[in-house]
Amino acid sequence: MSPMPRRAEMLRAFLERDARYEGLFYTGVRTTGIFCRPTCPARKPRIENVEFFGSTAAALLAGYRPCRRCEPMRVPGGAPAWLRPLVDRVEREPTRRWRDRDIRHLGLDPGRVRRWFQRHHGMTFHAYSRARRLGQALGRIQEGDPVSGVAFGSGYDSLSGFNEAFRKLAGTTPTEALDAPLVVLTRIPTPLGPMVAGATADAVCLLEFADRRMLPAQLGVLTRRMGCVLAPGTNDVLGALKEALERYFQGEAIDDDVPLVLRGTPFQERVWNELRRIPRGSTLSYAELARRVGRPSAVRAVAAANGANRVAILVPCHRVVGSDGALTGYGGGVWRKRRLLELEGVAISERLELTRN
């Protein structure tokens, strides 16, 4: 078990519902016998009644039961049990046009569904399902199906309505987007929080923690670099990625054959390819990385390229540390960098400050 932060720091994080500490500790409340995530929305207990645990197993062994509101046993980022019927239906019927009455028919409150999707996907459920339908539509058009047939088959009453909706999603018309790669985006729950993954039909091009502040900018860069259209969805590549991540978080080496497409400047791509050569269970300093890419005096530029990496874990930028071995900044949060390295068998110095980002 990883060393936990100081009690005062955990109390602050718990009282402020600080999402950066998700997965780092769990809070047990003696008066209720319940343990929670740091971000639990329930009313906060008296401080003297709180104790902390480094894992769900430790909390369970201490006699606590999981909170029903924040569900600490659920992998962070996964859909809660009450939402699963709708999520499963969307997976089975990705081209369906959903209405509030359909949601109510499943026994769900449309307002509650809207708020969950807004919080976790940055858009309402109807916007999400509409974008997913349009992404499926582009795939069919690129395979040769006529635009008119695809439009009506996607639930639109007119070709003009379909074209306008598509323009809002992709910034172009379906016909103009015929040659644009389609990158489908999905959220993958992990023990360190949800990740946003993106892939073409052939390769992964994005894997970022969903709460990374730079994620919107990364999506913009990805769109420009690849000239692609982004849409919610899934494909075989993302399915293989999800399975590879599950094995990785169980302690196995991630598959080297997960296909990647890395688009950046020539210098960035050289740095990213060098990152992929760092063996699991080891680290490299920024200075040594600069030397390996043939630019020993360009340590700052190497650090910038490291930070611009859009494919976390598979392109292991978390394996780069300071010259003295200290953990420096990481886009997903230094605490995640520590957890990833520990998972890979790297011994970490006790001096790490978890509040640094």
N, C-alpha and C positions, 0 to 999 in steps of 0.2 A: 504494500500500500504506500502511495506517495505521501510525504510529509504534508500536513495541512498548513494553511496560513495561520497566523496568530489569531487567538479567539476574538480580540477586538476587531480585527479585520473581517472575520467571518460574520460577526454581529452586524457590523456596518453593511456588509453586502446583503445579508438576509433582510435587515430592516429597510434597505433601499431597493430590494428586489433586483440586485445587480446581475444581469444576464451573463456577464463575463465570467461568473463563477459557476455556471451550470456544469455539472459533472465533477466539480472540484471538491465539494463537500455536500453533506445532507444534514438537515436540522431535525433533531428529535425534541418533542415537547412533552415533558414529564407528566403534566397534568392531564393530557389527552391520550398519551401512549401512541402518538402518531408521528411519523417522520415525513419531511417535505423536501422539495427542491429549494434552492435559494430564492427562486422567483415565485414561489407559491402566492396566489392572490388572496389567500385566507387572512383573516384578522390576525395581527401579530401578537404573540403571547408575551407575558412578562419575561424579562431577560433572565431572571434567576431560574426560570423553569426550562431553559434551553440548553441542550448539549449538542455537540457536533460529531459527525462520523465521516470517515473518508470514503465509504462505499455503502451501497444499499445492503450488502451482506452483513456489514458490521452493525448497521441499524437493526436489521432483522434479528441478528443473534442477541442483541441487547433487549429484545422483547417488544420493539416498536412495530407497528403495522403501517403500511403505506397510505398516504393521504389520498382520498378519492378525488380531490380537486386538482392537484398538480401531478398526480400519478407518477411518483418518482421511479417506479419499476419500468415504466415505458421508456423506450429509447428516445432521447430528445429529438423532436422534430417530426416524429411519426404522428399520423392522424389519431386522435383519441377514439375510444371505442364507440362513442355515440355517433361519430361521423363516418365510421367505416362503411355502413350500408351505402351511403351516397358515393364515397370514394370508389368503392368496388363497382358500382353501377357505371360511373364515369369511365373506369378502366375497360369495362365490357362494351360500353356504347359511347366511344369517344366523339362520334359525329351527332349525337342526340342534341336537340335544342331544348334545354331545360327551362321550365317555368316554376314560379313559386308554388303553384298547386302540385307539381310533381314532387317537390321537396317535402311539402306537407303530407303527401300521400305516403312517404317513407317514415312519417312520424317525427319529422324534424321541423324546427322553427327556422324559416328563411332568414330572419334577422340574426340569429345565432350563427348560422352557417356563413352569412355575409361577413360578420365580424371576425370569425376564425380565418377565413381566406384572406381578408384584408390584413390581418396581423401577420400571417405566416407566408403569404404569397404576394403581398403588396397590391392586391386587386380583389374585387368582389368575386364570389363564386360564378356569377353570370359572365363577368368579364373573362375569368379564367376559362370557363367552358367554351365561350365564343372564340377566344384566341386558340384554344386547342382544336376546335373545328376548322378554323382557318388554316392552321398548320397542316392538318390532315388534307385539307383541300389542295394546298400548294403541292403536296407530294403527289396527289393524283393527277394534277395538271401537268407536272413535270414528267409523269409517266405516260402522258399522251391523251388523257381524258379531255374531252371538250369542256371549255370553261362554263358554258351554259348548263351542261349536265351536272357538273360538280357543284355549281351554285345552288341549284334546286335540290340536289341530293344532300346538301349541307344544311337544309332547313330555311333557305332564304326564298322569299316570295318573288323577288325580281333580281335580274342580273345587275342592275344599278345599285341595289342595296348591298349585294355581295361585293361588288367592286369597291364601294365606299368603305365597307367594314374592313376589307383587305387593305385598303390604302392606309387606314388608321393604324392597323397592326404593323404593316411592313414599310409604309412610306412610299409605296409604289403599287401599280396595278398587278393583277395576277399574270397578265400577258408579259409585262415588263420583267416580272420576277422569274420567268421561265428558266433562266440560266443561273439564278442565285442559289447557292447552297442553302438548304434548310437545316438549321441547327435547332434541335428540340431540346427543351430544358425541363428538368425535373428536380425535385428535392429528394435527397437520400438521407434518411435518419442515420445518425451514428452516435456512439457513446459520448462523443465530444460536441454534440449539437448537430443540427441539420446542415447539410451541404447542398449547394446548387450545382448541378452537373449539366453539361451541355455536350451534345455530340451530333455529328453528321451521321449519315447512314454507314460511314466507314470508320470513323475515329472520334475519340474524345478530344474536345478542344477547350473544355472549361471544367474546373472542379474547385469551388471556393466555399468557405464557411459562410452560411447565409447571413450572419450578422457582421460580416466584414464591411467596414465603411466604404471601401474602395470598390465594392461589387458593382454598383451602377456604372462607374467609370470603366471598369473592366469589361462590362457588357458592351459599352460604346466602342471601346478599342477593338473588341472582338468583331463587332459588326463591320467596322471600317477595314480591318485587316483582311477579313475573309469575304467581304462583300455579301454577307449572308442575311437571311431572314430568320429571326428568332421567334419561336412559338412553343407553348407548353406541350408536353407530350413525352413519349418514350419510344425506344426502339431496341433492337437486339444489342447494340453496342452499350447502351446505358444499362441494360439488363446484366450484361457481362461485368460491367464496372461495379454495379451494386453487389454482385456476388464476390468480386475480388476484394471490395472494401470490407465485406463481412468477414472474409478470411483474414484480412489484414488486422482487423481489430480483435480477432481471436488469437493473434500472435504469430500468424504465418506471414511469410514474405509475399508481397503483392506480385501478381503475375507480370513478368516482363513483356508478355505478348499482348497486353491491353493496348490496342492501337491508339496512337496519339497524333494530333496535328498541331504543331506549335508555330504560330505566326507572329513574328516580331521583327525588329531590325536584325541585320546579320550579327551584330555584337550580342544582342539579347539571346538569339537562338544559339550562339556559341556557348554562352553561359549556361543556358538551360540544358543543353546537351551534356555539358560537363557535370551539372548537378546530378544527372541520371547515372553517372559513373561512380558516385559516392556509395560505397557499400553499405548495406543495412548494418546497423550496430556501430557505425563510426561517424565522426564529424570532420569538418574541414573548416579552416579559418577563411575569412574573406580575403586575406592577403595571399594565402595559398591558392585559393580559387582564381584570383587575379593572375597569379603566376602560371597556372595551368592553362588559362585561355590566352596566354602570350601577352598580357598587359599588366606586368607586375606593379606599375605605378598607378594603375587605374582602379584602386580599391573602392573608391566612392562610386564609380560607374558600375562596377561589379555588384555592389550592394544595391544600387538602384535597379539593375536588371534582375537581381534576385527578388526584389520586392514587386517587380512587374510580372512575375510568373503567374499565369492564370490557371495552372493545373497543380493544385496542392497535392501532397503525398506521393503521387506518381512521379512528379518532378520534385524531388525532395529538398526544397529550399529550407526546410526546417533543420536540415543537417549542417547548416552553415552557422558557425558561432564566432565569437570574438577571438582575437589572437591569444587572450588569456584563458580561453575556454568558457567565458561567461556567456549566458544566453542573451543575445541582443534582440531587437524588435522583431516581431512576426505579425504579418497581417491578420492572422486569425487569433492573435492574443498570445503573449508569452507563456501563459499557463498551458495553452494547447501545445505549444512547441515542446514544453517540458514533458507533457504526457506522451506525445508522439515518440520522442527520443527514449523515454523510459520503456515504452511498449517495444521498442526495437532493441532494448538491452543496453542502452547508454547510461552510465552512472552520471548523475547530475549533482553539481555542487549545491550545498545547502544555502548559499548566499543569494539564490534567485529571489528577486522581489516580484511577487505575483501581481502587484498592482501596476507594473510597467507594461506598456503596450507598444 
